[in-house]
Amino acid sequence: MTHPRTPERAARIAALRFDYPAQETEPVLRCNLCGGVRWTPLTRRDRYGFPAPTTLCEGCGLAVLNPRMTAAAYARFYASVYRPLVSAYHGRRIDARTIQAEQWSYAEKMARLLEPFVSEGLHRTFLDVGGSTGVVAAHFARRFGWRGTVIDPAPDEVAEARALGIESVEGFVETWNPGGRTFDVIGLFQTIDHLLDVRATLDKIHAILAPGGWFVMDIVDFRFVAHHNRSVEAATKIDHPYAFVEETAEAYLARAGFEPVRKARSADGHLVAYVCRPVAPRPDAMTPPGFAASFRREMESLFL
């Protein structure tokens, strides 16, 4: 499969008149995973055609947009550009209303993944970080009887969550103050790629997870998407400051103090989910030796 940037798709994206080069950006100087400061260029553009370079950390192999938009620029982006841009890319309307049918199906799959690990009476509260329209939280409330809370930066999607009766916070988890609250189950669904500070977010989740609680998250598998499209650019996008593979995701989990007890891949192959229990953090956990160099060669082979 070739890079999926067709003239029709490019025209739809251009019609949005989103001036990416004019946005406030900031360089990524230090790797959020291993602290390294040496970066190898990987791509110069993203799947939408924007001049958004991706670089690879030479220490651990983490892929990041570099430079990337600032938090303020991302706040504006999620308020007015994100869903129209995704709609233009796919050629169909995708917004806070139309996305919900797909989210109900996704919620049921995540409920089945979690069900063997939750206990009635012990697990009562659920926090969905990046919870969008609240559909997952609402489904879990019906399925398990949990009280759900959503935090998300998109105002239209937070409004939909509130309409479902879900407690909702508009904003970024990185700057959110939980006020001493803890939660029995915390989800990071199709969200970790969107974060601006993964380490701080996972540390915060570890701190507010109640004793006996569970943490569940999934990643978009950057390696799978790149190979599927035979294009590294097709796997990168400005709404994903981070691009994960299993090796980097699992190093992050170990550093933050999470041990996966179940790992599952979606039917179409592009998502990898983890159900985790809290354990002692391993601050020095890393990707396998030699991974960064081998992963770089693997990605570079797709340019041939």
TORLUMZA-287328 format. One record per residue (C-alpha): residue number from 1; residue in three letters; z, x, y. Coordinates in pm, 1 decimal. Layout:
// TORLUMZA-287328
SITE, NUM, ALA, Z, X, Y .
...
***
This chain:
// TORLUMZA-287328
SITE, 1, MET, 0.0, 0.0, 0.0 .
SITE, 2, THR, -89.1, 134.1, 344.8 .
SITE, 3, HIS, 117.2, 114.5, 658.7 .
SITE, 4, PRO, 146.7, -257.8, 742.8 .
SITE, 5, ARG, 50.5, -224.0, 1111.5 .
SITE, 6, THR, -254.1, -448.7, 1146.5 .
SITE, 7, PRO, -441.7, -524.7, 1471.4 .
SITE, 8, GLU, -319.5, -884.9, 1458.7 .
SITE, 9, ARG, 40.6, -777.6, 1415.5 .
SITE, 10, ALA, 9.6, -516.8, 1690.4 .
SITE, 11, ALA, -131.2, -780.9, 1926.3 .
SITE, 12, ARG, 158.3, -1019.5, 1856.3 .
SITE, 13, ILE, 411.4, -743.3, 1923.9 .
SITE, 14, ALA, 230.7, -631.9, 2241.6 .
SITE, 15, ALA, 236.7, -992.2, 2368.0 .
SITE, 16, LEU, 617.9, -976.2, 2382.9 .
SITE, 17, ARG, 587.8, -711.0, 2656.2 .
SITE, 18, PHE, 902.2, -532.8, 2537.6 .
SITE, 19, ASP, 897.7, -195.6, 2713.5 .
SITE, 20, TYR, 1081.3, 21.1, 2463.4 .
SITE, 21, PRO, 1022.5, 351.4, 2651.3 .
SITE, 22, ALA, 1192.9, 198.9, 2957.6 .
SITE, 23, GLN, 1514.5, 123.2, 2768.0 .
SITE, 24, GLU, 1826.3, 333.5, 2812.4 .
SITE, 25, THR, 1855.5, 576.2, 2522.0 .
SITE, 26, GLU, 2094.0, 849.0, 2413.0 .
SITE, 27, PRO, 2050.0, 1146.6, 2181.0 .
SITE, 28, VAL, 2239.1, 1169.9, 1852.4 .
SITE, 29, LEU, 2391.3, 1516.3, 1875.8 .
SITE, 30, ARG, 2629.5, 1510.0, 1578.5 .
SITE, 31, CYS, 2575.7, 1345.6, 1241.0 .
SITE, 32, ASN, 2793.6, 1038.9, 1201.4 .
SITE, 33, LEU, 2840.4, 1110.8, 830.7 .
SITE, 34, CYS, 2897.3, 1485.5, 791.4 .
SITE, 35, GLY, 2931.6, 1606.4, 1150.3 .
SITE, 36, GLY, 2626.2, 1831.2, 1127.4 .
SITE, 37, VAL, 2424.1, 1923.6, 1434.9 .
SITE, 38, ARG, 2091.2, 2029.4, 1283.2 .
SITE, 39, TRP, 1816.2, 1767.3, 1260.1 .
SITE, 40, THR, 1470.0, 1766.6, 1104.7 .
SITE, 41, PRO, 1205.8, 1533.1, 1258.7 .
SITE, 42, LEU, 1085.8, 1273.9, 1010.1 .
SITE, 43, THR, 876.8, 1020.5, 1204.6 .
SITE, 44, ARG, 763.3, 968.3, 1562.1 .
SITE, 45, ARG, 717.2, 590.5, 1556.2 .
SITE, 46, ASP, 875.7, 289.0, 1390.2 .
SITE, 47, ARG, 718.1, -0.5, 1201.6 .
SITE, 48, TYR, 658.6, -195.5, 1523.6 .
SITE, 49, GLY, 463.6, 93.6, 1673.6 .
SITE, 50, PHE, 731.1, 191.5, 1925.9 .
SITE, 51, PRO, 782.0, 563.1, 2002.8 .
SITE, 52, ALA, 1119.3, 572.7, 1824.6 .
SITE, 53, PRO, 1163.3, 902.8, 1637.6 .
SITE, 54, THR, 1368.0, 924.9, 1319.1 .
SITE, 55, THR, 1541.6, 1248.9, 1227.4 .
SITE, 56, LEU, 1711.4, 1367.1, 909.4 .
SITE, 57, CYS, 2045.7, 1549.5, 909.3 .
SITE, 58, GLU, 1993.1, 1887.2, 743.1 .
SITE, 59, GLY, 2351.4, 1883.8, 614.6 .
SITE, 60, CYS, 2373.6, 1550.6, 429.4 .
SITE, 61, GLY, 2031.2, 1383.9, 453.3 .
SITE, 62, LEU, 2136.5, 1088.4, 670.9 .
SITE, 63, ALA, 1835.7, 938.7, 853.9 .
SITE, 64, VAL, 1890.3, 812.7, 1209.1 .
SITE, 65, LEU, 1691.8, 702.0, 1511.4 .
SITE, 66, ASN, 1716.7, 993.1, 1751.0 .
SITE, 67, PRO, 1731.6, 920.7, 2039.2 .
SITE, 68, ARG, 1836.6, 557.6, 2010.7 .
SITE, 69, MET, 1912.3, 279.3, 2254.7 .
SITE, 70, THR, 2255.0, 268.8, 2416.9 .
SITE, 71, ALA, 2506.0, -3.8, 2332.5 .
SITE, 72, ALA, 2418.7, -185.6, 2656.5 .
SITE, 73, ALA, 2047.1, -172.7, 2576.6 .
SITE, 74, TYR, 2111.3, -301.6, 2224.5 .
SITE, 75, ALA, 2321.0, -587.3, 2364.1 .
SITE, 76, ARG, 2023.9, -698.7, 2575.3 .
SITE, 77, PHE, 1789.0, -645.7, 2282.1 .
SITE, 78, TYR, 1988.1, -871.9, 2047.6 .
SITE, 79, ALA, 2029.4, -1134.8, 2318.5 .
SITE, 80, SER, 1659.3, -1185.2, 2386.5 .
SITE, 81, VAL, 1421.0, -956.5, 2195.2 .
SITE, 82, TYR, 1533.9, -907.7, 1835.2 .
SITE, 83, ARG, 1432.8, -1237.4, 1675.5 .
SITE, 84, PRO, 1104.0, -1273.5, 1872.0 .
SITE, 85, LEU, 1013.9, -918.1, 1766.1 .
SITE, 86, VAL, 1083.9, -987.0, 1399.7 .
SITE, 87, SER, 887.5, -1312.7, 1432.2 .
SITE, 88, ALA, 589.7, -1126.5, 1579.5 .
SITE, 89, TYR, 605.1, -870.4, 1300.3 .
SITE, 90, HIS, 601.7, -1133.0, 1024.2 .
SITE, 91, GLY, 372.4, -1379.8, 1199.2 .
SITE, 92, ARG, 609.1, -1674.7, 1172.6 .
SITE, 93, ARG, 898.8, -1813.7, 1371.7 .
SITE, 94, ILE, 1229.3, -1651.5, 1278.1 .
SITE, 95, ASP, 1525.3, -1751.0, 1492.0 .
SITE, 96, ALA, 1886.4, -1864.1, 1469.2 .
SITE, 97, ARG, 1774.5, -2201.8, 1328.4 .
SITE, 98, THR, 1488.9, -2112.8, 1095.2 .
SITE, 99, ILE, 1669.2, -1815.7, 935.5 .
SITE, 100, GLN, 1944.4, -2035.4, 795.3 .
SITE, 101, ALA, 1760.0, -2159.6, 485.5 .
SITE, 102, GLU, 1710.1, -1800.5, 375.5 .
SITE, 103, GLN, 2072.3, -1721.7, 459.9 .
SITE, 104, TRP, 2204.9, -2005.0, 239.9 .
SITE, 105, SER, 2014.1, -1860.2, -55.8 .
SITE, 106, TYR, 2144.1, -1512.2, 23.6 .
SITE, 107, ALA, 2500.5, -1645.7, 55.7 .
SITE, 108, GLU, 2485.7, -1794.4, -294.3 .
SITE, 109, LYS, 2373.0, -1459.7, -438.4 .
SITE, 110, MET, 2657.9, -1277.8, -264.5 .
SITE, 111, ALA, 2905.9, -1540.3, -384.0 .
SITE, 112, ARG, 2798.5, -1480.4, -743.4 .
SITE, 113, LEU, 2837.6, -1106.2, -690.4 .
SITE, 114, LEU, 3192.7, -1148.9, -558.9 .
SITE, 115, GLU, 3317.4, -1429.9, -779.6 .
SITE, 116, PRO, 3451.6, -1215.4, -1067.9 .
SITE, 117, PHE, 3677.8, -1025.4, -828.1 .
SITE, 118, VAL, 3840.6, -1295.8, -615.0 .
SITE, 119, SER, 4150.0, -1496.6, -699.8 .
SITE, 120, GLU, 4246.0, -1844.2, -582.2 .
SITE, 121, GLY, 4561.6, -1827.4, -375.4 .
SITE, 122, LEU, 4549.4, -1449.6, -331.4 .
SITE, 123, HIS, 4229.8, -1434.1, -126.1 .
SITE, 124, ARG, 4225.0, -1679.2, 163.8 .
SITE, 125, THR, 4062.9, -1515.3, 466.7 .
SITE, 126, PHE, 3712.6, -1374.8, 508.6 .
SITE, 127, LEU, 3562.4, -1165.9, 786.8 .
SITE, 128, ASP, 3183.8, -1137.4, 809.6 .
SITE, 129, VAL, 3090.2, -839.2, 1025.6 .
SITE, 130, GLY, 2745.8, -903.9, 1171.7 .
SITE, 131, GLY, 2778.2, -1255.0, 1033.8 .
SITE, 132, SER, 2481.3, -1400.9, 1224.1 .
SITE, 133, THR, 2474.6, -1782.5, 1213.6 .
SITE, 134, GLY, 2790.5, -1812.0, 1003.3 .
SITE, 135, VAL, 2604.4, -1942.6, 699.3 .
SITE, 136, VAL, 2759.6, -1689.0, 460.2 .
SITE, 137, ALA, 3109.3, -1756.5, 595.2 .
SITE, 138, ALA, 3052.7, -2133.0, 570.3 .
SITE, 139, HIS, 2925.1, -2103.8, 212.8 .
SITE, 140, PHE, 3222.3, -1890.9, 111.2 .
SITE, 141, ALA, 3455.3, -2143.7, 275.7 .
SITE, 142, ARG, 3307.6, -2418.8, 59.3 .
SITE, 143, ARG, 3286.1, -2208.9, -256.6 .
SITE, 144, PHE, 3621.3, -2030.4, -241.4 .
SITE, 145, GLY, 3823.3, -2225.0, 15.9 .
SITE, 146, TRP, 3845.0, -1928.5, 253.6 .
SITE, 147, ARG, 3896.5, -1937.8, 630.7 .
SITE, 148, GLY, 3598.8, -1754.2, 775.0 .
SITE, 149, THR, 3557.3, -1543.5, 1087.9 .
SITE, 150, VAL, 3227.3, -1404.6, 1215.1 .
SITE, 151, ILE, 3159.3, -1124.4, 1462.9 .
SITE, 152, ASP, 2801.5, -1079.1, 1584.7 .
SITE, 153, PRO, 2633.1, -954.5, 1905.8 .
SITE, 154, ALA, 2363.4, -1226.3, 1924.1 .
SITE, 155, PRO, 2478.4, -1522.8, 2137.7 .
SITE, 156, ASP, 2234.7, -1775.0, 1985.4 .
SITE, 157, GLU, 2353.1, -1691.3, 1635.8 .
SITE, 158, VAL, 2720.4, -1702.4, 1730.7 .
SITE, 159, ALA, 2657.9, -2049.2, 1875.7 .
SITE, 160, GLU, 2516.7, -2162.4, 1540.4 .
SITE, 161, ALA, 2821.6, -2022.7, 1359.8 .
SITE, 162, ARG, 3053.8, -2211.5, 1591.7 .
SITE, 163, ALA, 2855.3, -2529.1, 1528.4 .
SITE, 164, LEU, 2939.5, -2483.8, 1159.2 .
SITE, 165, GLY, 3307.5, -2470.2, 1250.4 .
SITE, 166, ILE, 3341.4, -2096.2, 1188.7 .
SITE, 167, GLU, 3566.8, -1891.4, 1413.7 .
SITE, 168, SER, 3325.9, -1657.0, 1589.4 .
SITE, 169, VAL, 3343.4, -1351.1, 1812.2 .
SITE, 170, GLU, 3043.0, -1247.8, 2020.8 .
SITE, 171, GLY, 3021.5, -870.6, 2042.9 .
SITE, 172, PHE, 3000.2, -542.4, 1856.0 .
SITE, 173, VAL, 3249.3, -461.8, 1581.2 .
SITE, 174, GLU, 3280.3, -106.1, 1713.4 .
SITE, 175, THR, 3455.3, -232.9, 2028.7 .
SITE, 176, TRP, 3623.3, -542.4, 1881.5 .
SITE, 177, ASN, 4003.9, -549.7, 1882.1 .
SITE, 178, PRO, 4130.2, -742.6, 1576.4 .
SITE, 179, GLY, 4474.7, -772.3, 1736.2 .
SITE, 180, GLY, 4670.0, -679.2, 1424.9 .
SITE, 181, ARG, 4495.1, -930.6, 1199.7 .
SITE, 182, THR, 4405.1, -849.8, 840.2 .
SITE, 183, PHE, 4154.4, -1015.3, 607.0 .
SITE, 184, ASP, 4150.0, -1058.4, 231.1 .
SITE, 185, VAL, 3774.9, -1014.5, 193.1 .
SITE, 186, ILE, 3543.1, -842.1, 440.2 .
SITE, 187, GLY, 3163.6, -851.0, 425.8 .
SITE, 188, LEU, 2910.0, -622.6, 589.8 .
SITE, 189, PHE, 2594.3, -805.8, 488.5 .
SITE, 190, GLN, 2253.9, -671.4, 598.6 .
SITE, 191, THR, 2439.1, -518.2, 891.3 .
SITE, 192, ILE, 2539.0, -156.7, 828.2 .
SITE, 193, ASP, 2189.7, -39.3, 926.2 .
SITE, 194, HIS, 2238.6, -206.8, 1268.0 .
SITE, 195, LEU, 2568.7, -38.0, 1352.6 .
SITE, 196, LEU, 2606.9, 222.5, 1624.3 .
SITE, 197, ASP, 2909.3, 395.0, 1467.3 .
SITE, 198, VAL, 2925.6, 356.2, 1090.4 .
SITE, 199, ARG, 3226.0, 581.9, 1035.3 .
SITE, 200, ALA, 3440.6, 403.0, 1294.0 .
SITE, 201, THR, 3338.3, 62.9, 1156.5 .
SITE, 202, LEU, 3420.1, 149.4, 796.2 .
SITE, 203, ASP, 3751.3, 302.4, 905.5 .
SITE, 204, LYS, 3832.7, -17.4, 1096.4 .
SITE, 205, ILE, 3742.3, -232.1, 795.7 .
SITE, 206, HIS, 3965.9, -19.1, 572.4 .
SITE, 207, ALA, 4251.9, -59.9, 820.1 .
SITE, 208, ILE, 4228.0, -440.4, 844.2 .
SITE, 209, LEU, 4164.7, -511.4, 475.6 .
SITE, 210, ALA, 4471.8, -683.5, 333.5 .
SITE, 211, PRO, 4647.0, -542.6, 23.0 .
SITE, 212, GLY, 4458.7, -652.4, -286.7 .
SITE, 213, GLY, 4150.2, -722.3, -77.2 .
SITE, 214, TRP, 3782.3, -655.3, -137.1 .
SITE, 215, PHE, 3507.2, -511.2, 76.5 .
SITE, 216, VAL, 3142.9, -592.9, 3.8 .
SITE, 217, MET, 2837.1, -454.8, 179.1 .
SITE, 218, ASP, 2468.8, -393.9, 122.0 .
SITE, 219, ILE, 2208.4, -154.2, 254.3 .
SITE, 220, VAL, 1835.6, -174.8, 303.3 .
SITE, 221, ASP, 1722.0, 103.1, 70.2 .
SITE, 222, PHE, 1517.5, 328.1, 298.4 .
SITE, 223, ARG, 1373.7, 518.6, 2.0 .
SITE, 224, PHE, 1256.6, 200.9, -172.2 .
SITE, 225, VAL, 1091.7, 55.0, 139.5 .
SITE, 226, ALA, 918.6, 383.8, 223.0 .
SITE, 227, HIS, 779.3, 422.9, -128.8 .
SITE, 228, HIS, 684.8, 55.7, -153.6 .
SITE, 229, ASN, 476.7, 83.3, 163.8 .
SITE, 230, ARG, 375.3, 447.2, 109.9 .
SITE, 231, SER, 486.0, 501.1, 468.2 .
SITE, 232, VAL, 807.9, 636.3, 616.1 .
SITE, 233, GLU, 727.4, 468.9, 948.4 .
SITE, 234, ALA, 712.9, 133.1, 770.8 .
SITE, 235, ALA, 1075.9, 184.6, 666.0 .
SITE, 236, THR, 1205.9, 259.8, 1016.7 .
SITE, 237, LYS, 1264.3, 16.2, 1301.0 .
SITE, 238, ILE, 1437.9, 20.1, 1636.7 .
SITE, 239, ASP, 1693.1, -238.7, 1521.2 .
SITE, 240, HIS, 1815.4, 2.9, 1249.5 .
SITE, 241, PRO, 1980.8, 305.3, 1415.3 .
SITE, 242, TYR, 2066.7, 421.3, 1062.0 .
SITE, 243, ALA, 1849.0, 428.6, 750.5 .
SITE, 244, PHE, 2043.6, 444.2, 424.6 .
SITE, 245, VAL, 1982.5, 542.9, 66.8 .
SITE, 246, GLU, 2235.5, 519.1, -215.4 .
SITE, 247, GLU, 2345.7, 880.0, -174.5 .
SITE, 248, THR, 2435.3, 851.2, 193.5 .
SITE, 249, ALA, 2587.7, 503.1, 157.7 .
SITE, 250, GLU, 2813.4, 614.8, -125.2 .
SITE, 251, ALA, 2924.5, 926.3, 65.5 .
SITE, 252, TYR, 3019.6, 702.5, 358.8 .
SITE, 253, LEU, 3218.3, 470.9, 130.0 .
SITE, 254, ALA, 3410.7, 759.5, -25.9 .
SITE, 255, ARG, 3493.7, 908.9, 314.6 .
SITE, 256, ALA, 3624.1, 574.8, 441.9 .
SITE, 257, GLY, 3832.5, 508.8, 129.9 .
SITE, 258, PHE, 3626.3, 259.9, -70.1 .
SITE, 259, GLU, 3549.9, 280.2, -440.2 .
SITE, 260, PRO, 3255.4, 70.6, -565.0 .
SITE, 261, VAL, 3343.3, -133.9, -872.8 .
SITE, 262, ARG, 3007.1, -306.7, -887.7 .
SITE, 263, LYS, 2663.4, -210.0, -762.4 .
SITE, 264, ALA, 2363.6, -443.1, -773.4 .
SITE, 265, ARG, 2003.9, -428.1, -653.7 .
SITE, 266, SER, 1825.4, -736.2, -517.6 .
SITE, 267, ALA, 1545.6, -889.3, -723.3 .
SITE, 268, ASP, 1279.6, -757.7, -483.3 .
SITE, 269, GLY, 1436.3, -411.2, -491.7 .
SITE, 270, HIS, 1496.6, -346.4, -123.3 .
SITE, 271, LEU, 1870.7, -421.4, -100.1 .
SITE, 272, VAL, 2156.9, -243.2, -278.8 .
SITE, 273, ALA, 2497.3, -416.3, -270.8 .
SITE, 274, TYR, 2843.5, -274.6, -337.1 .
SITE, 275, VAL, 3170.2, -451.8, -417.4 .
SITE, 276, CYS, 3449.6, -209.6, -327.9 .
SITE, 277, ARG, 3823.5, -177.4, -354.8 .
SITE, 278, PRO, 4027.1, 31.2, -109.1 .
SITE, 279, VAL, 4141.6, 373.6, -227.5 .
SITE, 280, ALA, 4258.2, 692.3, -58.0 .
SITE, 281, PRO, 3987.4, 823.8, 176.2 .
SITE, 282, ARG, 3805.8, 1143.1, 79.7 .
SITE, 283, PRO, 3715.1, 1284.1, 422.7 .
SITE, 284, ASP, 3508.8, 1568.0, 275.9 .
SITE, 285, ALA, 3294.4, 1352.6, 44.9 .
SITE, 286, MET, 2926.6, 1448.8, 66.6 .
SITE, 287, THR, 2588.7, 1367.2, -73.5 .
SITE, 288, PRO, 2496.5, 1571.1, -386.2 .
SITE, 289, PRO, 2423.9, 1942.5, -332.5 .
SITE, 290, GLY, 2066.1, 1998.3, -222.4 .
SITE, 291, PHE, 2010.0, 1630.0, -153.0 .
SITE, 292, ALA, 1910.0, 1669.9, 213.3 .
SITE, 293, ALA, 1631.1, 1916.7, 137.3 .
SITE, 294, SER, 1501.0, 1726.2, -165.9 .
SITE, 295, PHE, 1506.3, 1394.7, 19.4 .
SITE, 296, ARG, 1316.0, 1550.0, 311.1 .
SITE, 297, ARG, 1047.1, 1676.0, 73.8 .
SITE, 298, GLU, 1032.1, 1336.7, -94.5 .
SITE, 299, MET, 976.3, 1159.8, 237.9 .
SITE, 300, GLU, 728.5, 1420.2, 361.2 .
SITE, 301, SER, 521.9, 1366.6, 44.8 .
SITE, 302, LEU, 446.0, 1013.6, 166.7 .
SITE, 303, PHE, 251.7, 1157.8, 460.3 .
SITE, 304, LEU, -0.2, 1323.1, 226.1 .
***
